[in-house]
């Protein structure tokens, strides 16, 4: 079988991968057999699916598909080279081939028996009839067709394609243009009785229904029946021309036949014409042509032509579809990415421009927003990693913005430059302003059209690119996100960190319920409760930036992460060497949702400020996860009275006796970790509030805590309680002994868990909901707890408080260690736990 007659993906068209150079092209029907070995996720921004293929000879090459192409790995694929573009990559070595294939328009793949074709469907163009192959003179005895007698003259819309018009001016003897007469191999004249027969013709698809909107200063097209009949031609010529017009346009000259007479068009009544005349006229702004010429710059090309100007400088104007937030590059320059639209491109083919400005030109960064017009000069078109984009370098490009609302151009700042400095600002002329106004009218007309056809109109992208933009109520632990907030107030920055308090007027159940803050700027609007998030900023860059923040003010926070603090509440953290908080203006469309929530908050202020807080559920806080995440003890105003000096033997035994006691303030400032310290203190509070919750049930198989009031693990189907175990999880707030009974005593949060908890309590972990087990442990802890348990329970339930009787001071060893969560007020995640301390029984003390 000849190669030109073989179907697509035939074996004769297959080529080797190392022979692909020079074969790719628009009309290439060759194909290569390869297997996908690696894929990258579909890029929503660039609309590209990237795959790495390997051949049977272990040769590797990469392919970029336009669109979401999903192929199974390790599954052979036949890849057609039609429409492929080859990008050289000379730095690669075998087995990687020194090029990459891209399919910008579409691709044809064969996976198994399934063929994937992503090329756009183009309707087949009607074939141009060959009038010279079907022209023949009618026989003398042929009778005229009915249509020829009734309508001898054609409508103006069909005169251009009529064979009589094409040949009428060339058959005359006085014409200077000579035409080659048709040559027939067989006589075309047939008997007269054959003219009346109907010969079947090839079926052609009917024309699509067309609705013509009336244009200005033009009346609707009238029917062909309303045209006056032509009387200059005699009947014989009229009949002959009609027979020639009825010849088949699809058959060769030796098989020409008479076409079936056309039916007359139905005459439209005046009522339908009147209804059609009242149809809405098309906005002439939609017919705008992109690109123009100005005296100052020269040619401004349409955006669709920009990718073809690689390594050239261009000038463009477009509507800003979206703009990213300024970021610092590795070289220390500011970078911003802009997407532009004009009548020559669509939403999917919006042109992307990367703009770079030096560090001293930070205030010159374009401050345009979605919907503004941006004029860019001296933009270099570069091919970076297979993507053709515009690039504006700091020492060459210039820009100017145009506001659709104010109808004037603008810049980000008012600044003067010397003759040696490059000015990034451009003052547009009359041509630029006139074109920007037309572009604004085009965009407005396009948005009006979107009301009826929203799927076919480009949409603005008000949210900057990057991570997902969510509200604070949707924040999750250890998940990075972007948010738009209002900074309520800040605290003076310290040496290592600073704190800011933000809100977006949404409620998160794991936020700390903060009290209203008295501030002159917040007399009318007071935000409190679980709508306020504390964000901690770490590092010199963030500390320098926090001094520039305005409170109150609207800001965009990039790459924020929330985590649990020592109380079990959420707090945000920012720690990086680049700025992550950017100021927003009130007219920015990205602020619309936040301003609406703020207005609703002001109009309907919350009434839950005086509601009592329910911090405990069944004696244990619902946010209690482990020993490092326990709630602190309630703050109480204790009377300053002198207490009798404690006497008698100690109640604890230490593993090491030669460790010198260290004050708590020196422990908190100690740099090394881990480290062992000895202190003498007493228990001021503890968590959980009830002793029955000192032990926690968990499953030894899946290591998950059991649900409240559950006796077995439901996920493991432990009906026999074979995997149920217990462990101690307690946190003590201890205050050190001081000679002066009236001064403030330093306190320390100490975690008690694991093997050290078993040594300290002298009892293995057990079910403390058993009355006997709880009573035995309560009696053992009575010397160090006193009646603190009953006192804390009364505070949690709101009952009248009993007289507080504290426990004894005792010696203990504490060890510093690193945890996943830091203590409240700490500068890092260093925590302290009880270590090497054993509680003695009353019998052993005597």
Residue pairs with C-beta under 8 A, 6 or more apart in sequence:
1 12
3 12
3 13
6 12
6 13
8 29
8 31
8 80
8 108
8 115
9 31
9 78
9 80
9 110
9 115
13 29
13 30
13 31
14 30
14 31
14 32
14 33
14 78
15 23
15 30
15 31
15 32
16 32
16 55
16 57
17 32
17 34
17 53
17 55
17 57
17 59
17 61
17 97
18 57
18 59
18 97
20 32
20 61
20 81
20 86
20 97
20 99
20 101
21 86
21 99
23 30
23 81
24 81
24 84
24 85
24 86
24 101
25 81
25 82
25 84
26 82
26 83
27 82
28 81
28 82
28 84
29 80
29 81
29 82
30 80
30 81
31 78
31 79
31 80
31 81
31 110
32 55
32 78
32 79
32 81
33 55
33 56
33 76
33 77
33 78
33 79
34 53
34 54
34 55
34 61
34 76
34 77
34 79
35 53
35 54
35 55
35 74
35 75
35 76
35 77
36 51
36 52
36 53
36 71
36 72
36 73
36 74
36 75
36 77
37 52
37 53
37 54
37 60
37 73
37 74
38 51
38 52
38 73
39 49
39 50
39 51
39 52
39 71
39 73
40 49
40 50
40 51
42 48
42 49
42 68
43 49
43 50
45 465
46 387
47 66
47 67
47 348
48 64
48 65
48 66
49 64
49 65
49 66
49 67
49 68
49 69
49 70
50 62
50 63
50 64
50 65
51 62
51 63
51 65
51 69
51 71
52 60
52 61
52 62
52 63
53 60
53 61
53 62
53 63
53 77
53 79
54 60
58 95
59 94
59 95
59 96
59 97
60 95
60 96
60 97
61 96
61 97
61 99
61 100
61 101
62 100
62 101
63 79
63 100
63 101
63 102
63 103
64 100
64 101
64 102
64 103
64 386
65 103
65 107
65 118
66 102
66 103
66 104
66 105
66 106
66 107
66 118
67 106
67 118
69 107
69 109
69 116
69 118
71 77
71 109
71 111
72 111
75 111
75 112
76 111
77 109
77 110
77 111
78 109
78 110
78 111
79 101
79 107
79 109
80 107
80 108
80 109
80 110
81 101
82 107
82 108
82 119
83 103
83 104
83 105
83 106
83 107
83 119
84 101
84 102
84 103
84 107
85 101
85 102
85 103
85 104
86 99
86 100
86 101
86 102
87 99
87 100
87 101
87 102
87 383
87 386
88 98
88 99
89 98
89 99
89 100
90 98
91 98
92 98
100 386
102 386
105 119
105 120
106 117
106 118
106 119
106 120
107 116
107 117
107 118
107 119
108 115
108 116
108 117
108 118
108 119
109 115
109 116
110 116
126 204
127 250
129 249
129 250
130 249
131 163
131 166
131 167
131 249
132 180
132 182
132 253
133 182
133 252
133 253
134 247
134 248
134 249
134 251
134 252
134 253
134 256
135 163
135 167
135 182
135 244
135 247
135 253
136 182
136 184
136 188
136 189
136 244
136 247
136 253
136 256
137 188
137 189
137 240
138 239
138 240
138 243
138 244
139 189
139 190
139 192
141 192
142 192
142 195
142 239
142 243
143 192
143 195
143 196
143 239
144 235
144 238
144 239
144 242
144 243
145 239
145 242
145 243
145 246
145 258
145 261
146 261
147 242
147 246
147 261
147 262
148 238
148 239
148 241
148 242
148 243
148 245
149 238
149 239
149 242
151 224
151 225
151 229
151 264
152 229
152 230
152 233
152 238
152 242
153 227
153 228
153 229
153 230
154 162
154 224
155 224
155 227
156 227
157 221
159 165
162 245
163 244
163 245
164 241
164 244
164 245
167 179
169 175
170 177
170 178
170 179
171 179
182 253
184 253
184 254
185 254
186 254
188 253
188 254
188 256
195 243
195 258
198 260
199 248
199 257
199 258
201 248
201 250
201 257
201 259
201 260
202 250
204 250
212 220
212 221
213 279
213 280
213 281
213 282
214 220
214 276
214 277
214 279
214 281
215 281
216 281
220 273
220 276
220 277
223 265
223 267
223 268
224 265
225 264
225 265
225 267
226 267
233 241
243 258
245 259
246 258
246 259
246 260
246 261
247 256
247 257
247 258
247 259
248 255
248 256
248 257
248 258
248 259
249 259
251 257
283 445
283 448
283 449
285 438
285 441
285 442
285 444
285 445
286 442
286 445
286 446
286 449
288 343
288 438
288 439
288 441
288 442
289 343
290 302
290 303
290 304
290 342
290 343
290 344
291 299
291 300
291 301
291 302
291 305
291 344
292 299
292 300
292 431
292 435
293 299
293 300
293 431
294 300
294 429
294 431
294 432
294 435
295 429
295 431
296 428
296 429
296 431
296 432
297 315
297 377
297 432
298 315
299 315
300 315
300 316
300 317
300 432
300 435
301 309
301 314
301 315
301 316
302 342
302 343
302 344
302 345
303 316
303 318
303 340
303 341
303 342
303 344
303 345
303 350
303 351
304 344
304 345
304 349
305 344
306 314
306 316
306 351
306 381
306 388
306 390
307 351
307 381
307 388
309 381
310 381
310 382
310 383
310 388
311 380
311 381
311 382
312 380
312 381
313 378
313 379
313 380
313 381
313 396
314 379
314 381
314 390
315 375
315 376
315 377
315 378
315 379
316 340
316 351
316 353
316 376
316 379
316 390
317 342
317 373
317 374
317 375
317 376
317 432
317 435
317 436
317 439
318 340
318 341
318 342
318 351
318 373
318 374
318 439
319 340
319 341
319 342
319 371
319 372
319 373
319 374
319 439
319 440
319 443
320 338
320 339
320 340
320 368
320 369
320 370
320 371
320 372
320 373
320 374
321 339
321 340
321 341
321 347
321 350
321 370
321 458
321 460
321 461
322 338
322 339
322 370
322 460
322 461
322 462
322 463
322 464
322 465
323 336
323 337
323 338
323 339
323 366
323 368
323 369
323 370
323 464
324 336
324 337
324 338
324 464
324 465
324 466
325 336
325 464
325 466
325 556
325 558
325 582
326 334
326 335
326 336
326 362
326 365
326 582
327 334
327 335
327 336
327 578
328 334
328 335
328 578
328 579
329 335
329 356
332 358
332 359
333 356
333 357
333 358
333 359
333 394
334 356
334 357
334 358
334 359
334 361
334 362
334 365
335 354
335 355
335 356
336 354
336 355
336 365
336 366
337 352
337 353
337 354
337 355
337 465
338 352
338 353
338 354
338 355
338 366
338 368
338 374
339 350
339 351
339 352
339 353
339 461
340 350
340 351
340 352
340 353
340 374
341 347
341 350
341 351
341 443
341 458
342 439
343 442
345 351
346 458
347 457
347 458
347 459
350 458
351 389
351 390
352 389
352 390
353 376
353 379
353 389
353 390
353 391
353 392
354 389
354 390
354 391
354 392
355 365
355 366
355 391
355 392
355 397
355 399
356 391
356 392
356 393
356 394
357 364
357 365
357 394
357 424
358 394
361 394
361 424
363 412
363 413
363 415
364 411
364 412
364 413
364 415
364 424
364 425
365 412
366 374
366 399
366 401
366 412
367 401
367 412
368 374
368 401
369 462
369 587
369 588
369 589
370 460
370 461
370 462
370 589
371 404
371 443
371 460
371 589
372 401
372 402
372 403
372 404
373 401
373 402
373 403
373 404
373 436
373 439
373 440
374 399
374 400
374 401
374 402
375 399
375 400
375 401
375 402
375 409
375 426
375 428
375 432
375 436
376 390
376 392
376 397
376 398
376 399
377 397
377 398
377 399
377 426
378 392
378 396
378 397
378 398
379 390
379 391
379 392
379 397
380 390
380 391
380 392
380 393
380 396
380 397
381 388
381 389
381 390
381 391
382 388
382 389
382 390
382 391
384 391
392 399
394 422
394 424
395 422
396 422
397 424
398 423
398 424
398 425
398 426
399 424
399 425
399 426
400 409
400 410
400 411
400 425
400 426
400 427
400 428
400 432
401 409
401 410
401 411
402 408
402 409
402 410
402 428
402 433
402 436
402 437
402 440
403 409
403 410
404 440
404 443
404 444
407 437
409 427
409 428
409 432
409 433
409 436
411 425
415 425
417 423
428 436
446 457
446 458
447 457
449 457
450 456
450 457
450 459
460 589
462 588
462 589
462 590
463 469
463 590
464 482
464 556
464 590
466 482
466 558
466 559
467 480
467 481
467 482
467 558
467 559
468 481
468 482
469 481
469 482
469 483
469 484
470 481
470 482
470 483
471 483
471 504
471 506
472 483
472 485
472 502
472 503
472 504
472 506
472 508
472 511
472 533
473 506
473 507
473 508
474 481
475 481
475 483
475 508
475 533
475 562
475 570
476 562
477 562
477 563
477 564
477 570
478 561
478 562
478 563
479 561
479 562
480 559
480 560
480 561
481 559
481 560
481 561
482 556
482 557
482 558
482 559
482 560
483 504
483 556
483 557
483 560
484 504
484 554
484 555
484 556
484 557
484 584
484 590
484 591
484 593
484 594
485 502
485 503
485 504
485 533
485 554
485 555
485 557
485 594
486 502
486 503
486 504
486 505
486 552
486 553
486 554
486 555
486 594
486 598
487 500
487 501
487 502
487 549
487 550
487 551
487 552
487 553
487 555
488 501
488 502
488 503
488 517
488 522
488 527
488 532
488 551
488 552
489 500
489 501
489 517
489 519
489 522
489 551
489 552
490 498
490 499
490 500
490 501
490 546
490 549
490 551
491 498
491 499
491 500
492 498
493 537
493 543
493 546
493 547
496 538
496 543
496 827
497 536
497 537
497 538
497 543
497 827
498 536
498 537
498 542
498 543
498 546
499 534
499 535
499 536
499 537
500 534
500 535
500 537
500 546
500 549
500 551
501 514
501 532
501 533
501 534
501 535
502 532
502 533
502 535
502 555
502 557
502 572
503 527
503 531
503 532
503 533
504 594
504 597
505 527
505 531
505 594
505 597
505 598
505 600
505 601
506 531
506 597
507 529
507 530
507 531
508 530
508 531
508 533
508 570
509 530
510 564
510 568
510 569
510 570
510 623
511 529
511 530
511 531
511 532
511 533
511 569
511 570
512 530
512 532
512 534
512 567
512 569
512 571
513 528
513 529
513 530
513 613
514 528
514 529
514 532
515 528
516 526
516 527
516 528
516 609
517 526
517 528
521 551
521 552
522 552
524 602
525 598
525 601
525 602
527 601
528 609
529 606
529 608
529 609
533 562
533 570
533 571
533 572
534 571
534 572
535 557
535 560
535 571
535 572
535 573
535 574
536 571
536 572
536 573
536 574
537 543
537 545
537 546
537 574
537 575
538 573
538 574
538 575
539 575
539 576
539 577
541 576
541 577
541 578
541 579
542 574
542 575
542 576
542 580
545 579
545 581
549 555
549 581
550 583
553 583
554 583
554 584
554 585
554 586
554 591
554 594
555 581
555 582
555 583
555 584
556 581
556 582
556 583
556 584
556 590
557 572
557 574
557 580
557 581
558 580
558 581
558 582
559 574
559 576
559 580
560 572
560 573
560 574
560 580
561 572
561 573
561 574
562 570
562 571
562 572
562 573
563 570
563 571
563 573
563 821
564 570
564 571
564 623
564 625
564 629
564 821
565 571
565 821
565 822
565 824
566 628
566 629
566 630
566 632
566 749
566 821
566 822
566 823
566 824
566 826
567 623
567 629
567 631
567 632
567 824
568 621
568 623
568 624
568 625
568 629
568 630
568 631
569 623
574 580
574 581
584 590
584 591
585 591
586 595
612 798
615 621
615 631
615 796
616 689
616 796
618 693
618 708
619 688
619 689
619 690
619 692
619 693
619 793
619 796
620 688
620 689
620 690
620 693
621 630
621 631
621 687
621 688
623 629
623 631
624 630
624 631
624 687
624 688
624 729
626 729
626 753
627 729
627 730
627 731
627 751
627 752
627 753
627 833
628 751
628 819
628 820
628 821
628 831
629 821
630 687
630 688
630 729
630 730
630 731
630 751
631 687
632 685
632 687
632 733
632 749
632 824
633 684
633 685
633 686
633 687
633 733
633 792
634 685
634 792
634 795
634 796
636 795
638 804
640 741
640 742
641 741
641 742
642 741
642 742
643 741
646 808
646 809
648 808
649 845
649 846
650 810
650 811
650 840
650 845
651 783
651 784
651 808
651 810
651 839
651 840
651 845
652 810
652 811
652 812
652 837
652 838
652 839
652 840
653 837
653 838
653 840
654 678
654 811
654 812
654 813
654 836
654 837
654 838
655 813
655 835
655 836
655 837
655 838
656 676
656 813
656 836
659 676
659 677
659 678
659 813
660 678
661 678
661 679
661 680
661 811
662 677
662 678
662 679
663 679
663 736
663 746
664 679
664 681
664 736
664 746
664 747
664 748
665 746
667 677
667 679
667 748
667 814
667 816
667 832
668 748
670 677
670 816
672 816
673 816
673 817
673 818
673 830
674 815
674 816
674 817
674 818
675 815
675 816
676 813
676 814
676 815
676 835
676 836
677 813
677 814
677 815
677 816
678 811
678 812
678 813
678 814
679 734
679 736
679 748
679 811
679 812
679 814
680 736
680 737
680 809
680 810
680 811
680 812
681 734
681 735
681 736
681 737
681 748
681 809
681 810
681 812
682 734
682 735
682 737
682 784
682 806
682 807
682 808
682 809
682 810
683 732
683 733
683 734
683 784
683 785
683 788
683 806
683 807
684 733
684 734
684 735
684 747
684 806
685 732
685 733
685 788
685 792
686 730
686 731
686 732
686 733
686 785
686 788
686 792
687 730
687 731
687 733
688 694
688 730
689 789
689 792
689 793
689 796
690 789
690 793
691 768
691 774
691 777
691 778
691 781
691 789
692 768
692 769
692 774
693 768
694 728
694 729
694 730
694 768
694 777
695 726
695 727
695 728
695 729
695 765
695 766
695 767
695 768
696 705
696 726
696 727
696 728
696 729
697 705
697 706
697 710
697 711
697 724
697 725
697 726
697 767
698 704
698 705
698 706
698 724
698 725
698 726
698 727
699 705
699 706
699 713
699 715
699 716
699 718
699 723
699 724
699 725
700 723
700 724
700 725
701 713
701 716
701 718
701 723
702 713
702 715
702 716
702 723
704 713
704 715
706 712
706 713
706 724
707 714
711 721
711 724
712 718
712 719
712 721
712 723
712 724
713 723
713 724
716 723
718 724
725 765
726 765
726 766
726 767
727 753
727 754
727 757
727 765
728 752
728 753
728 754
728 757
728 758
728 761
728 765
729 753
730 751
730 752
730 753
730 757
731 749
731 750
731 751
731 752
732 749
732 750
732 752
732 834
733 747
733 748
733 749
733 750
734 747
734 748
734 750
734 812
735 745
735 746
735 747
735 748
736 745
736 746
736 747
736 748
737 745
737 809
738 745
748 814
748 832
749 823
749 831
749 832
750 812
750 814
750 832
750 833
750 834
751 831
751 832
751 833
751 834
752 760
752 833
752 834
753 833
756 833
756 834
756 835
756 836
756 837
757 765
757 834
758 764
758 765
759 836
759 837
759 838
760 834
760 837
760 838
760 839
761 777
761 780
761 781
761 839
762 780
762 838
762 839
762 841
763 776
763 777
763 780
766 773
767 773
768 774
768 777
778 789
780 839
780 841
781 839
782 807
783 807
783 808
783 842
784 807
784 808
784 810
784 839
785 807
786 804
786 805
786 806
786 807
787 802
787 803
787 804
787 805
788 804
788 806
788 807
790 802
791 801
791 802
791 804
793 799
794 800
794 801
794 802
795 801
811 837
812 834
812 837
813 834
813 835
813 836
813 837
814 832
814 833
814 834
814 835
815 832
815 833
815 835
816 830
816 831
816 832
817 830
817 831
817 832
817 833
818 829
818 830
818 831
819 829
819 830
819 831
820 829
821 829
822 828
822 829
822 830
822 831
823 830
823 831
